[in-house]
Amino acid sequence: MGDGARAVREEDAFDVPAVDTWLRAQTALPDGLPEVKQFSGGASNLTYLLRYPGHDLILRRPPAGTKAKSAHDMGREYRIQAGLKPVFRYVPEMVAHCKDETIVGSEFYVMERVVGTIPGHHALGVDLTPVQTRQLGFTLIDTLAELHAVDTEAAGLSDLGRGAGYVERQVTGWSGRYRKAKTWNVPSYERVMAWLAAHQPADVRTCVIHNDFRLDNVVLAPDDPLRVVGVLDWELATLGDPLMDLGSALAYWVQADDDWAFRRFRLQPSDAPGMLTRDEIVEYYVKRSGLEAENWAFYEVFGLFRLAVIAQQIYYRYHHKQTRNPRFKNFWLPVNLLERRCRKIMRQA
């Protein structure tokens, strides 16, 4: 099994001896400088493998040149995981957080590597039968429900969010972001935003939510691919409504019987033979969590709208030549597609 890492891009390189010197002041390490590789994928914080003899570590830092700390708060990401580790077994072990920006050009942190298989965009990365794939689907939802059951006081994270009113803040906030990022070739989404504002429920509960829970953010055990051993990418985690977290997660969940257009933009292997459908996931989650989801259409539409805003914000940067990455050239297409899907759900609600 490969490590999924690649050579470090020149623009993302950093001073390895300086990092090594700082790291040795925090923890015991084998002799010699580490071999450094960069993990591909992701559109936000950068992730590197530091490979020492017999000891792998992971370094996380913002993209080079980043100034907006609120969007790439390494201290917050480190603190969330350090707090969760004793009460949520799937979090990597934290090693140290560095506030000295002179070492790599920004704050960063280092954690232990969770060894296992991370599903890719197009394949699970492990050989499973349809029955086993279905069981993995249940395990994923068990993991999310376990996170939502964490005692925030015990984790020292009770001050992580802003308290009640999470649903209202999200509807208002994402609506404002879309209006700022709109370009001529995407829908106004005004009907969707008005519907969300008119149908928003009260928070069902306040708990730790991941906010980016996907197949490619979990690690499967190397000796048992039906067992989750790690959950990664905690930069968006906060205190919020668990059904909003589930709705956001299922926005990415393209299933086998979806139309060809929706499947074209699939970002995870959620349509693998045997995998749970979105309806099955919602049904299982509410039984597992003890929550009710009578107003599920709202959470489904919100998740799809939030995903559309994320895609549009990326496309806006490409449209205005703030980035030239060709991957983003056609991001306006899923924004249109997601609007039609939202309106279909609204009509059926």
N, C-alpha and C positions, 0 to 999 in steps of 0.2 A: 504494500500500500504506500503510495507516494504521500508527501506532505502537502501537496497542493500549492507550494510556494514557487516563486520564480526569482530570477536575478533582480536586484534592486534597481529601479529606474533611476537615472542620473539625477533627475529633478527631485527625487524623494530620498536621496542618500543623506547620511549623517555621519558624524565623527565616531566611528566604532570604538577606537581606543578611549575616547572621552566617556562614552557610555559605559564601557567595561570598567574603567577606574571608579566611576560613581557607583556602579552596581556592586563592586566588590566591597565597598564601604557599608553596604546594606545587608549583604548575605554572603555565605561561603560558596565559592564556585571552583570548578576544576581549573587547572593552569591553562594559559593560552587565551588568545582572542577568539570570540565566537565566529562561526560562519553565519552570515546574515543573508536571509532571503525575505522577499516581500510576498505577502499573500495577495493574490489577485481578487477582483470582485469588490463590490461595495462602492459607494459614491461619496463617502464622508471621511471618517477617520481612517488613518493608515495603520496597517497591522504588519508586523515583522516577526519572523522566526529568528531567535538567537540560539544557535545550536552549539552548545559546549559539549565536550566529550561526556556522553552519558547523561546529559542534563539539558533539556530544551526549555527555553523561556519564550514568552511572547511580549513584545513591546508595542504599545499603542500610542499614537500621537496624531495631532491634526495635520491636514495637508500643508505642505510647505507654503509659507507666505500668509497663512490664515491669521486674521486679526480679530475676528468676532469670537471672543471667548465663550459667550453664551451659547453658541452653536457647537462648540467643540470643547466643553468644559471637562478637562481630564481629571481634575480633582473631584468633581461630582460623580463622574463615571466610576472612578476608583472607590469613592466612599460608598456608593450604592452596592457594589459587589462585595466590598469588605464587610458591610453590615449584613448582607444577605447570606454570606457564606455559612455562618454557624446555624442558620435556620432553613436554608434552601440548598440542598446538597449538590445541585447542578451548576453552581457558580464556581469559576476557576479560583484557585488560591492566589490571593494578591501577594506580591513581593514588596513593592515600594512605589511611591509616587514622588516624582521629581518636579519641584516648583522652579528650579533654576533653568531659565529659558536659554541660557548661553550654551548649553550642552548640545541640543539638537535644533535650537531655534524656536522652541516652544516648550510648554510643560509636557510631560509624558508620564506613563506608568508602565510597570513591568509586572507580569503575572506568570504563574506556572502554566505550562501547556496542558490542555486536556487532550489526551491521546484517543483517537477514534476516527470514525468516518463522518465527514460533513457532506450531506447530500448536495449534489450540484444543481444547476438550473434545469437540466434536462434528464437527469437520472439519479436514482437513489444512491448509487455508488456501492450497493451491496446486492447480492443475488437473493431475492425473496420470492416466494410463491404468492399468489393473490391472497391466500388466507393469512400468510404472515404479514403482508403489506397492510391488510385490514387491521390486524392486531397492532401494528406500529401506529396506525392512525389513532386508535384508542389510547395508546401510550402517550402520544403527543398531547392529547387533550387532558389526560391525567396530569401531565407535567404542568400545563398552563393552569389548571384548576388548583394544583398544589401551590403554585406561585401566588395565586389570588387568595389563598388561605393563610399566607404568612402573617404572623403577628408583627405589625409594623413597630410597635413599642419594643418588642424583643430584639428587632433588627436595628433599633436606633434610628429609624427612618420616618418617624411620625411627623417630622417637619419638612418632608420632601416635597409635598404638594401644597396647594392653596385651600384645601378643604372642600366643603360642599359647593355645589354649583359647577362641577366639572363639565357636565354635559353642555350646559349653556355656554360656558367659556369656549369649549371646543367648536361648537357650531358657529359662534360669533367670530372666533379667531381664524378658522379655516376659510370662512366666507370672505373675510377681509383679505386674506392672503391670495385667494383666487382673483378677486377683483384687481388687485395690484399687479398680478402676473398675467392677466388676460392679453391675448394677441388677437389679431383680426380673424384668424383661421380656426378658432375654437368657439364653442357655444357660450352664451352668457352665463348659463347655469342659474339664472335668477329664479326660475321656477323651482329648481331643486333646493336652492338655499332657502326660499320662502317656505317650502314644504317642511324642510328640516326644522326651521324656526317655529313653525306652527304645531309640529307633532313631537317636539322634544319632551321626553319624560324626565321625571326627577331622577337623580342618581340612585341606583339600586343599592350601592354600597361604595365605600372608599377603601381601596386596598392598593398594594404594589402592583402596577401593571408594566408589562415589558414594552409595549407600543411598537414592536417590530418582530413579533413572534412568527417565524416562518421555518419551513423545513431546512433551509440552508443556514439557519442560525442555531441549529442543534447539532450535538455530537453524539453519534451512536457508538456503543461499546465495541471495541475491536474483537472481543470474544463472543458477543451476543448482539447482533444488529437490531434486535427488537427492544433493546434497553437503552434509554437516553442517559448519558453520563455528563453532558454539559449543555448549557444554554449560553450563547454568546451575544455580543453587540448590545450592551446595556445603555448606550448613550441617550436613548429616548425614554428610558424608564422614568416613572413618576408615581405619585399617588393619584388614582383616578377610579373610574367606573369599570368594573370587570367586563360588562357586556360591550362597552365601547372598545375594549381591548380585543375581545373576540370578533367583533364586527370588523375592526381594522385588519385583523389577521386573515379573516375569510375573504376580504377583498382581493387578496393575492391567490385565493384557492380556486384555480381553474380545474374543473373536473372533466372526466372523459366524455360526457355527453353535452358539453357546452358547444356552441356553434364555432365554426372554423375561425371567425374573426377574433373572438375572445381568446381562443386557444393560441392564436398566433403570438399573443403577447404574454404567454405563460412564463413565469420567472422561477418556478419550482416544480418538481416532479409530482405535483398533487394529483395528476391524472394517471398515475401508475396503476396497472391492473389490480383491482381489489381495494384500492384506497377509498376511504369514507367520502361520501358526498357532503356538501355544505349542510343540507338538512339533517343528515345523520350526526354531524358534528354538533350542531346546535342542540338536537334532542339529547345527545349523550352528555353534553356539558351541563345542561340545566339539571339533569338527574344527578350528575356528579357533584355539582356545586350547591344544589338546593335552591337556586335562584329561579325566577320565572322570566320568561321572555315573550310575553303576550304581544308586545309591541316590537317584535323582531324586525319588521320591515324598516323601522327607523334606524336601527343599528346597522342593518345591511346597506341601506342607502348612504348613511354617514360614512361607512368604511370605504365604499366605492368613490364617494365624493372626495374624501381625504386623499385617496390614492390618485385621483385625477389632479388634485391640487399639487401633489408632490411631482407628478409627471410634468405638469404645466410650468411649475417653477423652474424645473431643469430646462425645459424647452425655451422658456423666456430668456434664459441666459444664452442659449445657442442662437435664438432669433435676433438678439441684440449684439451678437458677436462678442459676448463676454467669455465664451468658450468656443472652441472650434472642433470639439470632439465629435466625429461623425456619428457616433452611437446615438446622439441626441437629435439628429436631424428630423426624424419622423415621430418624435414624442407627441406631437399634436394629434396624431391619429388615435392613440388610445384615449386621449382626453375626450374626443368626440364619441368614441365607442362607449366609454363609461357613462357619459351623459344619457345616451339612449337606454342603457341598462338601468340607470337610476329611475328614469321616467317610466319604464315598464313596471318596475317594482312598485312605484308610487300608484300607478293605475290599478294594480292588483290588490293593493293594501285595503 
